[in-house]
Amino acid sequence: MLPVDELKAVRARVTECLGLAASHLSRDIPEIPVLFNLTGKSGGMFRYRKNKVTGRCYDLQFRFNRILARENLSEYLDQICPHEVAHYVTHLVWGAEVDPHGAEWTKIMVEVFKVQADRCHQLDTSRAVKREFLYQCGCEGRTFRLSTKRHNRMVRQTALYSCNACGQLLAFIREADKAAAQVISKLFISTSGPAIDSAQADRIAKLIIDHQVNQVVIDCLITGERHRQLISKKLNVPLASVTRHPTPDTLPGGVTHAIIFGDGQDERQVRVAKAFEQRGVKVRMVRAGVG
């Protein structure tokens, strides 16, 4: 099963790729910062700054897209991380002037990381929608969608945009409607014990931050009304929609997603996770004490 902490998994994969490159090339490959501050449909990038006078490169870093990493972890571990580390290794070994996706980069991808040298990712970007802002001009019924960057320029008056048809400056209307949240029809939660504490509830809420949960079923092992109330509050689900499965001998029906706490050694938790996976349920195993 995939680790639920996608950001730690990405960092670990970057470190692994750096180690593979260092071993293959018999040279030191220093670690550089791994950031998750990309937005939109960009999966990742290796970035650096260059002094125009001295030609020295500095502020080297990897940048990844937090939303896409959460939605496409397998693709990140298999392709995106090696892709960006290969850019960094190519930069260290051959310098900044080589073709970004040339023979040197391809050599690292194929010979060192043993992956196909694809230039573009195949990520599901449906959740990585940029904020847009609606503007209007003098034309009847015509509106314009400006990016956050262009909107900020208009607000700061560092740039002005006008309609090519009527020539009138664009006027702000409102922020464009965001894409509808993904829906979790029925979420099963198990902590392997009789309680859910506030920290666990916060971790669950973090995992589903971009989703709308319609119904929650908690494990039969979890007893006490306060746990239902905690989940209702933390996940913003009506209390009436948070129920407790009545028996340990069966699994609830209609579950679409499951979050199961465990360390991988708890046979019961592993068995429950596998049973749900066999039903086609999207399962997240949360390691105790991680995240």
N, C-alpha and C positions, 0 to 999 in steps of 0.2 A: 504494500500500500504506500501511496505517496505521503511524505510528511506534510502535515497541515500548515506548518510555518513556511510558506513559500519563499519569503524574503531570506530566511536563514538558509534554505535549500539552495537558492541562487548564489548566495555568498560562498557557500561550501563548494558549489560546482566551479565557481570562478577560481577559488583557491586550488582545487584539484587540477584544473586546466593549467594554471601557472606552474604547478609542480611537474606535470607531464612535460611541459615545454622546457623547463629547466633541466630535467633529466635527459630529454632527447638531445638538447643542444649543448649539454655539459657547461652550462653557464648560469649565473644568478639571474633570476627574473624577479625583481622586487614587487611586492604587493603594493597596489595603489587603492585609493578609496573606491568603494562601491556604493553608489547613490541610487535612490529610487525616486527621481524627480522629473522623469520624462512624462509627457502627456500626449494625448492624441493617439495616433496610430503607429508611432515609432516604437519599436520593440526594445532597442538598446543602441548604445553607441560608445565607442572609445573616444574620449575628448581630451584635448590638451591646448594650451596657449603657447604662442611663440613670440619671443622678443624680436621685433623687426630690426633692431640694431645689431644685436649679438647673434641672432639666430638660435638662441637657446630655447629649448622647449621646457615648459614647466606646467604645474597644476594638472598633471595627468590624472584621469579618473574614468571609471566606468559609470555610465548612466543607464538605468533601466526604468521600465514603465511598471509602476506598482500594480495598476489594475490589470494589465495584460499578463503580468507574471502570475497573478492570482488565478486568472481564468485559463492560462495556457502553460501550466508548470512543466509538463512533459516536454513541450516544444522548447521552452527556455533551457531546460537542463540538457536536452539532446542537441540543440542547434544554436540558440541565441548566445548562450554563454561562451561556447567555443568560438563562435563567429567573432565576438567582440574581443576576446582574449587573443585571438589570432591577429587582429588589427594591432593590438598593443605589442605583441611579440614581433610582428613585422616591423613596427616602428623602432623598437629597440635594436633589432639586428641589422636592418637595412636602411633605417632613417626615414625621414618624413616625406621624401620626394618620390618614393615608389608609388606605383598604381595601387590605390586602396584595395582593389579586388584583383590584383595581378597575380603573376606566377608565384611571387614570394608568399603572399597571403594564402593562395591555394595550396602551396606546399605544406604550410603549417596545418591547415584544416585537414588535409588528406593524410599526410604522413605522421603527424603528431597526434591529432585528435580523432583520426579515423572516421571522419564524418564527411558527408557530401558538401562540396564548396558552393552552397547556394548563396546568392547575393541578397535575396529578399526572403523575409519570413512568411510563414503560412499561418499566422495567428488569427484567432477569432477576435476582431477588434470592435465587436458590436457594443461592448460596454465602455469603450474608451472614446467617448464622444466629447469633443471640446465644447466649452461654453461659447455660445454665440449671442450676439446682441442685435436686435431689430432696429433699423433706421428707416426713415422715409424721406422722400424728396418732394418736389412739386407735382410730380406725375400722379394722376389719380389711380389709387389702388396699387401702387408700386412700393415694394419694401426691399430692403437690403439686409443681408445677414453678415455682420462684421465679426471677426475673430476677437478674442480677448485682447490681443496685442493692438489691433487697430482701434478697438473701443477705448483702450487706455490712452492711446495717442490723442484721440479726440477729446477725452476728458481733460488731459493735461495741456491740450491745445498745442501739441508739438507737431500735429499733422491735421489737415482738414481734407475731407473727401466730399466730392460733389457728384451729381448725376450727369452722365455723359449726354443724356437726352435733353433735360431741361436746364442744366447748369446750376441748379440750386444746391446749396450745401445740405448735406444729410443731417437730419435731426433725429435724436435718440427717441425711441418709443419705449422699449422695455427689453428685458432679457428674454431670449427665446426659450420656449418650453424645453425642458430636459426630456431625454428619452425615458420611457416608462421603466420602472425598476423590474428586474427579473423576479419572478414569483416562485416561492417555495410553497407548494400546496400543503404539504404535511411533513413536518420535521420531527424526527425521533432523536431524543437526547438521552445518553447514558453516561454516568460518571463512575460506574463500577462499585458504587457505594450507596448509602442511604440518604445522601445529601448533595445539594448543589450550593457551593459557596459563591460569594459575590465575585471573586476573581475568576472562577470558571464561567459564570454568567457573562462577565465582561469579555472574556475570550470568545465565547460563542457569538456575542453581539458583534465583535470585531470581524469575525469570519463571514458574517452575513450582512455586513454593513450596506452593501449595494442591492440587497434583496428585500422583497416584501414577503413576510411569513404569514400565511393564512391560518395555519393550525399547528400546534405543538403537542407531541405525545412524549411524556417522560417515562423513563424506565420504571418497571414495577418495584425495583429495589429502592427507589427514591420515595421516601414517605414524608408526610407533613405538608400541611396547607401552605406554610410559608415559602416552600420551594416553588410551588405553582405561582404564587404571588410574585416572587423574585423574577422568574422567567417572564411572566406577563409584563412586568415593568421594564426589564432590561431589553427585551426584544420587541416591545411596543405591540404586543398581541393581547386582545381582550382575554380576561381571565377565563371566561366561558370557553375559549378556544384552546386552553391549555389543560390537557387531560392526562391522567396517569393510566398506563396500561395495567390491566388488573391481574395478570398472571405471568409467572416466569416460564411457563411451558410453551408459550406461543409468542409470535411477533405480531405487532399491529399491522393491519392491512392498509393499503393506500399510501404508504410512506414513499415520498419522493427523494428525501434527503435525510442523512443520519450523521450526527456528530457524536463520536464515541471516545470517551477518555480512557486511556490505558497506556501501559509502557511496552506493549508488544509481548509481554510474558503472561498476561492474564488470559488464560485459555477461554474463559467465558466471553470476554470482550472480543477476542479475535474471532470466536465462533459466531457471535452475533453479527459482527461486521461482514464476515464472509457470507452469511445467510442473506443479509440485505443486498450485498453485491450481486449474488446470484439472481435476485429479483430485479436487477437493473437499477437499484437505488444508488444515488451518488453518496458515497460514504467518505467521511473525513475522520481519520484517527488522530486524536490529539494526545500528544505525549505529556504525561503528567510533569508539571514543573517547567515546561518549555513554553516560551512565547510571551 
